[in-house]
């Protein structure tokens, strides 16, 4: 039975070594070839002295090498850090500094933009480049090509690695500034994959389309779920819904997990008959799927079962709604995934009654280890839970989601709202403070407040309210261009509203984000 992340690949070598494991464009890797790629990178880490738990970051688009970094780091006992390829150089530099990354695997093109910031990352000692292109790295940093660094013949690691040890750090936006790292154990990955594969009914002949970024827990889950059952994962970087549909047909995809913006695009597209011919299920995460979109998808793919899911990075996946309940409870986020418990608690820690709003609290093997290097924020969300089992009291950690839900008499959960001020748009969790800081850095505004407003397509749309006291106020077009240079596309506000007077304050003297959100909660229009 697999206990560590790389066991998910290795377990299939005796019986399914020749079965397809990973597809990327015109390249197909069977389990033997993928294990060799994994082992080659693990050997490189071992030979160069990477110690257990040290961090290895990968900053690439989806590709086999990115997969090898993740599973090879696991086999070497290291901790991999998958970075969203949409992040800007300054944001990546924050990640490299925050968790003291020692190795960075990236492309020559990305390195060219990063090079000026790398001297400010003192722990970084080596860069590995995937792909052709000129190299422009700081002279003090060794820089090697991917094919040159692989070493499958390195001696095995002797350090003990247990399933509760850190395996990865997934960076997710926080409500108070720059991204924070969620530390994920081997047990989290392996048990989560087994749970998801169980309720999705995954099997060895499945072909799962990995369309979400591998830096997302749900995106990386497409790999772990496929490898759990000996299935094949197909990597896809897409720009249009048509590309996804062509891939569904060409690769005979049986399972697809997406976020609402992707599903909305797909629902609006014309599906060729062959796109849905092999599709056995489609799953939604990262926000509520509009009913009209769900209905259209079911019409386009009548043979596919819909799975509606809810999760948070701090606990991988929490709930799912079985397909047979979708018509009866279309607004429900379902019940706990297998082998996990989801509770609805009052502020005093007691359980809420049926239809009584409370906080969603997750208990089980997928609860992660906390936030990297941040004991204060870890204590806010991860708290001890004492539960009696067979007369023995034992303490364990549960994660408090910060989301308000209610549970009906049958145990099905319904999402009510978020207690914090995080924005959830296009499946991303976005820090309003990070957007505001970018606005301030532009020098174009004196005050800024970012928040989300309801949007059927995005879940929430990003709105930025600003005040610029200088003559002429703020030119929204100029500010938007500055934000586009500083932020990933999904963080750039869809609407910028300029106020002549200072922004409204609440009773504590802080800018009133909640009041602004209510005041400006209207559909987006073109321009500012």
NORLIN-V363191 format. One record per residue. N is the residue number from 1. SS is DSSP state (a for helix, b for strand, c for the rest). Layout:
n: <N	N>
ss: <SS	SS>
This chain:
n: <1	2	3	4	5	6	7	8	9	10	11	12	13	14	15	16	17	18	19	20	21	22	23	24	25	26	27	28	29	30	31	32	33	34	35	36	37	38	39	40	41	42	43	44	45	46	47	48	49	50	51	52	53	54	55	56	57	58	59	60	61	62	63	64	65	66	67	68	69	70	71	72	73	74	75	76	77	78	79	80	81	82	83	84	85	86	87	88	89	90	91	92	93	94	95	96	97	98	99	100	101	102	103	104	105	106	107	108	109	110	111	112	113	114	115	116	117	118	119	120	121	122	123	124	125	126	127	128	129	130	131	132	133	134	135	136	137	138	139	140	141	142	143	144	145	146	147	148	149	150	151	152	153	154	155	156	157	158	159	160	161	162	163	164	165	166	167	168	169	170	171	172	173	174	175	176	177	178	179	180	181	182	183	184	185	186	187	188	189	190	191	192	193	194	195	196	197	198	199	200	201	202	203	204	205	206	207	208	209	210	211	212	213	214	215	216	217	218	219	220	221	222	223	224	225	226	227	228	229	230	231	232	233	234	235	236	237	238	239	240	241	242	243	244	245	246	247	248	249	250	251	252	253	254	255	256	257	258	259	260	261	262	263	264	265	266	267	268	269	270	271	272	273	274	275	276	277	278	279	280	281	282	283	284	285	286	287	288	289	290	291	292	293	294	295	296	297	298	299	300	301	302	303	304	305	306	307	308	309	310	311	312	313	314	315	316	317	318	319	320	321	322	323	324	325	326	327	328	329	330	331	332	333	334	335	336	337	338	339	340	341	342	343	344	345	346	347	348	349	350	351	352	353	354	355	356	357	358	359	360	361	362	363	364	365	366	367	368	369	370	371	372	373	374	375	376	377	378	379	380	381	382	383	384	385	386	387	388	389	390	391	392	393	394	395	396	397	398	399	400	401	402	403	404	405	406	407	408	409	410	411	412	413	414	415	416	417	418	419	420	421	422	423	424	425	426	427	428	429	430	431	432	433	434	435	436	437	438	439	440	441	442	443	444	445	446	447	448	449	450	451	452	453	454	455	456	457	458	459	460	461	462	463	464	465	466	467	468	469	470	471	472	473	474	475	476	477	478	479	480	481	482	483	484	485	486	487	488	489	490	491	492	493	494	495	496	497	498	499	500	501	502	503	504	505	506	507	508	509	510	511	512	513	514	515	516	517	518	519	520	521	522	523	524	525	526	527	528>
ss: <c	c	c	c	c	c	a	a	a	a	c	c	a	a	a	a	c	c	c	b	b	b	b	b	c	c	b	b	b	b	a	a	a	a	a	a	a	a	a	a	a	a	a	a	a	a	a	c	c	c	c	c	c	c	b	b	b	b	b	c	c	c	c	a	a	a	a	a	a	a	a	a	a	a	a	a	c	c	b	b	b	b	c	c	c	c	c	c	a	a	a	a	a	a	a	a	a	a	c	c	c	c	b	b	b	b	c	a	a	a	a	a	a	a	a	a	a	a	c	c	c	c	c	c	c	b	b	b	b	c	c	c	c	c	c	c	c	c	c	c	c	b	b	b	b	a	a	a	a	c	c	c	c	c	c	c	c	c	c	c	c	c	c	c	c	b	b	b	b	b	b	b	b	b	c	c	b	b	b	b	b	b	b	b	b	a	a	a	a	a	a	a	a	a	a	a	a	a	a	a	c	c	c	c	c	c	b	b	b	b	c	c	c	c	c	c	a	a	a	a	a	a	a	a	a	a	a	a	a	c	c	b	b	b	b	c	c	c	c	c	a	a	a	a	a	a	a	a	a	a	c	c	c	c	b	b	b	b	c	a	a	a	a	a	a	a	a	a	c	c	c	c	a	a	a	c	c	c	c	c	b	b	b	b	c	c	c	c	c	c	a	a	a	a	a	a	a	a	a	a	c	c	c	c	b	b	b	b	b	b	c	c	a	a	a	c	c	c	b	b	b	c	a	a	a	c	c	c	c	c	c	c	c	b	b	b	c	c	c	b	b	b	b	b	b	c	c	c	c	c	b	c	c	c	c	c	c	b	b	b	b	b	b	b	c	c	c	c	c	c	b	c	c	c	a	a	a	a	a	a	a	b	b	b	b	b	b	b	b	c	c	b	b	b	b	b	b	b	b	b	b	b	b	b	b	b	b	c	c	c	c	c	b	b	b	b	b	b	c	c	c	c	b	b	b	c	c	b	b	b	c	a	a	a	a	a	a	a	a	a	a	c	c	c	c	c	b	b	b	b	b	b	b	b	b	c	c	c	b	b	b	b	b	b	b	b	b	c	c	c	c	c	c	c	c	a	a	a	a	a	a	a	a	a	a	a	c	c	a	a	a	c	c	c	b	b	b	b	b	c	c	c	c	c	b	c	c	c	c	c	b	c	a	a	a	a	a	a	a	c	c	c	c	c	c	c	c	c>
